[in-house]
Amino acid sequence: MKLKKFGRIILALAVSLGTGLLVTSCTTDRTVGYLWVTSYQYNEISGFRINNNFGQLTPSANSPYPSGGVNPIRIVTADAGRFVFVLNAGCGGTGQAACASAPSTPGTPNSSQSSPNISLFTVGGTGTLTYQQNYNSQGSYPVSIMTDTSGKYLMVLDSVAPDLSTCVAYNPGNPASACGDITVFSIDPNTGRLSLITNQQLKNSSGTNLTYFPVGSRPIDFAISGTYVYTIEKGSGVALDPFQAAFVYSFNGGTGQMVLTQNTPIPTNASNLTYIYAAPQYIYMLDAGDGTTAGRILPYTAGANGALQSVAGGAVLNTGTTADPSTMVVDRTGKFVYIANSGPNLSPTSPSSTVSAFFITPNTGLLQPLSSGAAANNVVFGSGSSPRCILEDPSNQYLYTANYVGSTITGAIINQAAGTLTNLRKNSSFTTAGNPTWCTVSGSLF
């Protein structure tokens, strides 16, 4: 009898242990992605793991990491997050930002002048970054970097092309008419190494194929929508290079080649373009205006040969009382638009920096400000001071802004039904190394 009783106890313990193991293996308390933020002050990258349950950010092992150059301004992932590329804009040269006075991190260049570069990193099993090597774009003063939708190509937007004689509207007497360029690289899927794509359509005066693709003057940013690459630019105001316009190339995802599809850049009638974002169905541009209003959003679809077609209703006024809409994101359901407004504050009683939110009307794409309460007041959400980047986590639960002045990342929970934001259930603010300039995210795949 005692043996039978003892056997029942052992069986009960075994079942209990098995149940415990089952619960542990199915836990939702896990890392759902990695978040990396570039910081200008110390030329570093802060790495974080994103918690599934609460959206909390935990620094990755050995974070922060040297950026591989000076003045990191952009960071992107490629090949499902296996590789990370950082665009270091350099400092101290003519037309460049002044070098920071603070000492650099060991392993990072520290001088009164540094050239721009692109740094390649591989991603480890816990989101750690390992530096591999640097590359250079073909032009000068790079401003942005992106990958194509397949992750096979990396593109760099430069302010000034290598050979100004290839600029369609260049006037030697007007420095503002100097055109920019896009440098295109193919990404090795095994190592992440970059190989330059040569322009097969255009040659220089010596009959040699260009190593870049010219765009208009004073480029601001670029984005890829389907098979078209759009570059927004300040322009020089002449017929072939209008102010506040979008320069369009068609992009061949098989060869990396780009071909012009429009005779001239497309005017937008904006007064101060700051950012362009390409969602699967729509293309959005932010117009900050003169700083005395909250600005506007210009929504488009891509028409024949990449021509921009305004969405029904045209330009949409931004909401809230904070100026300078500087960056934006569309959630992965394609239902909501979130815009980071850097300030300054237009009202003494409102937050200095905010996130404004819009609902995307199905079928038409018309943007409608989210509203709440009996008076249907427009909804804006607080962010850290002067957000430079905004993104959604890979699990579609959380929204984060990287805040330049505050040296923080601010997190919020996304209401998937209403699009509204609420503070994370624990801490909602996380410290970065220095002043954030950009951010990127990858799913936890390794």
VOGU-3710 file (C-alpha; in Angstrom, 3 decimals, decimal comma):
1> mklkkfgrii> 0,000/0,000/0,000  2,806/2,351/0,895  4,507/1,586/-2,402  1,296/2,323/-4,334  0,868/5,592/-2,440  4,483/6,508/-3,115  3,961/5,752/-6,811  0,944/8,033/-6,956  2,998/10,831/-5,394  5,774/10,379/-7,950
11> lalavslgtg> 3,224/10,380/-10,771  1,631/13,548/-9,431  5,034/15,222/-9,219  5,836/14,149/-12,762  2,570/15,575/-14,080  3,154/18,786/-12,132  6,681/19,089/-13,473  5,492/18,409/-17,013  2,798/21,025/-16,691  5,342/23,510/-15,385
21> llvtscttdr> 7,649/22,816/-18,300  4,757/23,236/-20,721  3,857/26,623/-19,244  7,477/27,721/-19,378  7,876/26,704/-23,010  4,744/28,615/-24,006  5,544/31,783/-22,066  4,960/35,104/-23,805  7,660/36,846/-21,763  10,254/36,890/-24,532
31> tvgylwvtsy> 12,216/39,158/-26,837  10,218/40,010/-29,972  12,732/42,263/-31,657  15,847/44,385/-31,487  15,963/48,172/-31,624  19,085/50,144/-32,556  19,537/53,905/-32,240  22,402/55,992/-33,628  23,707/58,821/-31,458  25,636/61,811/-32,694
41> qyneisgfri> 27,352/63,009/-29,524  29,609/59,996/-28,990  29,349/58,353/-32,439  27,661/55,272/-31,023  24,804/52,839/-31,564  22,578/51,939/-28,612  21,130/48,430/-28,895  18,022/47,160/-27,082  15,920/44,006/-26,795  12,139/44,548/-26,951
51> nnnfgqltps> 10,050/42,646/-24,399  6,849/41,082/-25,764  4,700/41,483/-22,640  5,331/45,106/-21,716  7,377/46,688/-24,526  10,233/47,370/-22,133  13,677/47,953/-23,642  16,715/46,160/-22,200  20,224/47,074/-23,425  21,846/44,414/-25,591
61> anspypsggv> 25,119/42,865/-24,479  28,095/45,237/-24,927  25,832/48,131/-25,938  26,578/50,875/-26,940  28,682/50,051/-30,006  31,020/52,398/-31,934  29,309/53,496/-35,168  32,400/52,922/-37,308  32,671/56,600/-38,214  31,746/60,121/-37,170
71> npirivtada> 28,306/61,761/-37,042  26,018/58,739/-37,609  22,759/60,045/-39,092  20,958/56,953/-40,434  20,772/53,233/-39,672  18,992/50,442/-41,588  18,742/46,645/-41,497  18,994/44,211/-44,391  18,419/40,519/-45,125  15,746/39,980/-42,438
81> grfvfvlnag> 17,851/41,728/-39,834  21,087/39,784/-40,322  22,996/42,927/-41,300  22,952/46,531/-40,103  24,305/49,499/-42,066  25,120/52,894/-40,528  25,548/56,077/-42,540  28,214/58,261/-40,910  28,001/61,761/-42,387  31,462/62,839/-41,251
91> cggtgqaaca> 32,326/66,213/-39,766  34,620/69,204/-39,897  34,888/69,568/-43,664  33,415/72,263/-45,894  29,638/71,916/-45,762  29,803/69,348/-42,948  28,695/69,614/-39,334  31,326/70,635/-36,830  32,972/67,739/-35,035  31,733/67,131/-31,494
101> sapstpgtpn> 34,020/68,416/-28,777  33,423/65,398/-26,561  36,014/62,597/-26,777  35,010/59,722/-29,030  34,423/56,149/-27,961  37,471/53,856/-28,295  37,579/52,461/-31,806  35,789/55,478/-33,280  37,660/58,148/-35,290  38,432/61,233/-33,211
111> ssqsspnisl> 39,795/64,163/-35,159  38,901/67,683/-36,196  37,784/66,375/-39,577  36,419/63,040/-40,778  35,098/61,813/-44,123  31,687/60,150/-44,449  31,324/56,383/-44,766  28,916/53,454/-44,551  29,649/50,917/-41,805  28,583/47,278/-42,071
121> ftvggtgtlt> 27,705/45,268/-38,958  26,559/41,674/-38,512  23,861/40,898/-35,931  24,493/38,323/-33,212  22,061/36,024/-31,451  20,990/38,569/-28,827  20,985/41,644/-31,044  24,687/42,396/-30,536  26,487/44,196/-33,347  29,893/43,229/-34,723
131> yqqnynsqgs> 31,678/45,700/-36,975  32,875/44,341/-40,344  34,116/47,122/-42,637  33,427/50,549/-44,164  32,367/51,665/-47,643  32,046/55,024/-49,380  29,299/56,469/-51,542  30,273/58,192/-54,789  29,102/61,719/-53,961  29,674/64,139/-51,094
141> ypvsimtdts> 27,697/65,064/-47,975  25,352/62,037/-47,695  21,947/62,695/-46,140  20,054/59,379/-46,178  20,291/55,631/-46,727  17,770/52,866/-47,467  17,407/49,318/-48,804  15,068/48,237/-51,574  11,978/46,186/-50,698  13,780/42,888/-51,357
151> gkylmvldsv> 16,767/43,789/-49,193  19,168/43,036/-52,070  20,331/46,603/-52,631  21,529/49,489/-50,501  21,102/53,076/-51,696  22,790/56,239/-50,419  21,496/59,741/-51,152  24,320/62,309/-51,518  23,882/66,082/-51,531  26,493/66,719/-54,243
161> apdlstcvay> 27,277/64,467/-57,205  30,925/63,697/-58,122  30,748/65,378/-61,553  28,550/68,478/-61,707  28,686/68,478/-65,503  26,224/65,552/-65,336  23,655/67,793/-63,605  20,801/68,641/-65,983  20,213/72,116/-64,547  23,614/73,010/-63,067
171> npgnpasacg> 24,651/76,666/-63,340  28,257/77,358/-62,222  27,131/80,791/-61,056  24,527/79,270/-58,720  25,979/76,803/-56,188  22,421/75,836/-55,136  21,927/74,213/-58,555  24,600/71,553/-57,939  22,805/68,236/-58,260  22,874/65,342/-55,847
181> ditvfsidpn> 23,137/61,645/-56,581  22,075/58,163/-55,506  24,810/55,558/-55,083  23,539/51,992/-55,419  25,230/48,889/-53,998  24,286/45,218/-54,182  24,353/43,384/-50,828  26,042/39,986/-50,633  23,420/37,728/-48,972  26,100/35,695/-47,174
191> tgrlslitnq> 28,416/38,389/-45,843  26,551/41,694/-46,233  29,457/43,121/-48,227  28,652/45,835/-50,752  29,430/45,961/-54,481  28,951/49,168/-56,494  26,298/49,200/-59,238  27,418/51,166/-62,319  24,953/53,387/-64,173  24,377/51,690/-67,530
201> qlknssgtnl> 22,293/54,546/-68,974  24,519/57,597/-68,498  28,165/58,323/-69,323  30,495/61,171/-68,436  32,283/63,424/-70,927  35,017/60,813/-71,315  32,507/58,180/-72,390  32,739/56,207/-69,150  29,606/54,960/-67,402  28,724/56,949/-64,292
211> tyfpvgsrpi> 29,113/55,234/-60,945  26,009/56,975/-59,597  22,524/58,148/-60,588  22,076/61,955/-60,653  19,074/63,590/-58,970  18,030/67,232/-58,603  19,656/69,864/-56,420  19,660/69,997/-52,627  18,068/66,575/-52,006  16,327/66,085/-48,649
221> dfaisgtyvy> 15,333/62,422/-48,451  14,200/59,487/-50,585  11,916/56,444/-50,482  11,056/53,466/-52,678  7,478/52,576/-53,607  7,073/49,438/-55,698  9,363/49,942/-58,683  9,864/53,698/-58,243  12,424/55,668/-56,241  11,277/59,145/-55,180
231> tiekgsgval> 13,737/61,814/-54,021  12,353/64,991/-52,484  14,511/68,068/-52,956  14,626/71,789/-52,361  15,615/72,469/-55,981  17,041/75,650/-57,497  13,830/77,095/-58,963  14,530/76,711/-62,686  12,278/74,845/-65,102  14,345/71,648/-65,071
241> dpfqaafvys> 14,928/71,835/-61,321  11,805/73,291/-59,612  11,563/74,143/-55,921  10,125/71,553/-53,496  9,809/68,765/-56,041  10,042/64,966/-56,299  12,623/63,397/-58,608  11,519/59,993/-59,965  13,461/56,939/-61,128  12,136/53,510/-62,026
251> fnggtgqmvl> 14,100/50,784/-60,257  14,960/47,335/-61,621  15,064/44,904/-58,707  16,941/42,349/-60,796  19,875/44,506/-61,866  19,832/47,476/-59,481  19,596/49,858/-62,448  17,539/53,061/-62,327  15,991/54,853/-65,314  14,364/58,306/-65,444
261> tqntpiptna> 10,613/58,190/-66,009  9,721/61,896/-65,950  11,112/64,771/-68,024  11,470/66,999/-64,956  11,034/66,622/-61,192  7,384/66,774/-60,102  6,445/69,988/-58,196  4,592/69,370/-54,922  3,545/72,961/-54,079  5,000/72,412/-50,613
271> snltyiyaap> 6,907/75,175/-48,873  9,271/73,077/-46,719  9,460/69,336/-47,410  11,087/67,424/-44,569  10,415/63,711/-45,117  9,011/61,151/-47,560  7,535/57,779/-46,573  6,418/54,998/-48,919  3,736/52,613/-47,659  2,594/49,625/-49,772
281> qyiymldagd> -0,278/51,615/-51,293  0,432/55,297/-50,646  3,313/57,766/-50,684  3,374/60,484/-48,019  5,400/63,696/-47,835  5,645/65,981/-44,831  5,527/69,734/-45,366  6,648/71,626/-42,256  5,673/75,025/-43,657  7,201/78,142/-42,134
291> gttagrilpy> 7,221/76,904/-38,526  4,166/78,902/-37,459  1,714/76,058/-38,076  1,635/72,318/-37,410  2,384/71,662/-41,093  0,729/69,372/-43,648  0,768/65,812/-44,984  0,760/65,346/-48,760  -0,627/61,878/-49,681  -0,155/60,386/-53,146
301> tagangalqs> -0,441/57,210/-55,166  1,998/56,194/-57,898  0,512/56,609/-61,371  1,869/55,779/-64,827  5,685/55,961/-64,959  5,724/56,912/-61,303  3,793/60,153/-61,712  2,393/61,335/-58,379  -1,394/61,424/-58,107  -2,919/63,235/-55,125
311> vaggavlntg> -5,213/61,184/-52,901  -8,818/62,393/-52,712  -8,945/65,523/-50,603  -5,319/66,412/-51,304  -3,092/67,867/-48,605  -4,167/67,239/-44,995  -3,471/69,641/-42,128  -1,384/68,177/-39,351  -2,988/68,206/-35,904  -1,950/69,624/-32,584
321> ttadpstmvv> 0,000/72,710/-31,635  3,536/71,457/-32,255  5,426/72,475/-35,385  8,031/70,711/-37,539  6,586/67,331/-38,571  9,901/65,583/-39,191  9,280/61,859/-39,663  6,420/59,357/-39,789  5,415/55,709/-39,964  2,383/53,714/-41,138
331> drtgkfvyia> 1,459/50,775/-38,906  1,751/47,310/-40,450  -2,011/46,896/-40,724  -2,077/49,898/-43,059  -4,788/51,555/-40,965  -2,983/54,367/-39,130  -0,382/57,083/-39,757  1,788/58,374/-36,908  3,792/61,597/-37,277  6,597/62,738/-34,983
341> nsgpnlspts> 6,549/66,507/-34,464  9,835/67,925/-33,195  8,648/71,389/-32,174  8,843/74,206/-31,313  5,687/74,445/-29,295  3,013/76,714/-30,810  1,069/76,960/-27,539  2,406/77,701/-24,029  0,187/74,996/-22,524  0,959/72,134/-24,941
351> psstvsaffi> 3,818/69,608/-25,046  6,920/70,779/-26,875  7,032/67,580/-28,975  4,170/65,294/-29,924  2,964/62,392/-32,057  -0,106/63,087/-34,196  -2,210/60,214/-35,527  -4,505/59,668/-38,505  -6,861/56,957/-39,725  -6,416/55,878/-43,367
361> tpntgllqpl> -9,828/55,636/-45,029  -10,050/52,288/-46,872  -10,218/52,449/-50,676  -9,726/56,230/-50,857  -6,631/56,743/-48,670  -8,083/59,942/-47,204  -6,425/60,776/-43,871  -8,735/61,536/-40,968  -7,288/62,789/-37,647  -8,000/60,465/-34,756
371> ssgaaannvv> -10,436/62,112/-32,360  -11,944/61,411/-28,972  -14,500/62,780/-26,534  -17,879/64,347/-27,058  -16,300/67,356/-28,761  -14,354/65,070/-31,124  -11,093/66,771/-30,215  -8,088/65,843/-32,333  -5,793/63,433/-30,520  -2,082/64,050/-30,105
381> fgsgssprci> 0,242/62,061/-27,887  3,269/63,168/-25,935  6,764/62,074/-26,962  10,268/62,726/-25,736  11,887/66,044/-26,598  12,551/66,581/-30,331  11,874/63,120/-31,827  14,080/62,323/-34,829  12,746/58,837/-35,577  9,498/56,907/-35,082
391> ledpsnqyly> 8,822/53,194/-35,658  6,609/50,235/-34,787  7,999/47,088/-33,174  7,983/43,773/-35,120  5,064/42,376/-33,086  2,843/45,366/-34,015  2,153/46,166/-30,359  4,347/49,166/-29,578  5,398/52,519/-31,027  8,746/54,139/-30,200
401> tanyvgstit> 10,279/57,564/-30,820  14,001/58,348/-30,549  14,326/61,818/-29,040  17,349/63,970/-29,885  17,204/66,612/-27,156  16,048/64,236/-24,438  18,615/61,501/-25,272  15,829/58,982/-24,784  13,536/56,498/-26,484  9,849/56,849/-25,605
411> gaiinqaagt> 7,518/53,846/-25,920  3,728/53,538/-26,184  1,127/50,788/-26,611  -0,847/50,828/-29,873  -4,575/50,169/-29,654  -4,948/48,017/-32,764  -8,649/48,805/-33,118  -8,656/52,561/-32,489  -5,065/53,523/-33,263  -4,719/55,434/-30,003
421> ltnlrknssf> -1,545/55,336/-27,907  -1,093/54,800/-24,176  2,010/54,699/-22,007  3,793/51,390/-21,561  2,591/49,611/-18,427  5,972/49,918/-16,738  8,660/52,417/-17,687  7,952/54,390/-20,888  11,289/56,188/-21,280  14,707/54,644/-21,889
431> ttagnptwct> 18,111/56,344/-21,933  20,327/56,293/-25,032  24,034/56,962/-25,475  24,121/60,592/-26,555  21,638/62,419/-28,799  19,642/60,039/-31,050  19,661/60,770/-34,770  17,849/57,719/-36,219  16,547/54,264/-35,328  15,745/50,905/-36,878
441> vsgslf> 14,195/47,649/-35,714  14,402/43,958/-36,542  12,469/40,878/-35,479  14,054/38,394/-33,074  15,035/35,771/-35,633  18,264/34,302/-34,286
//
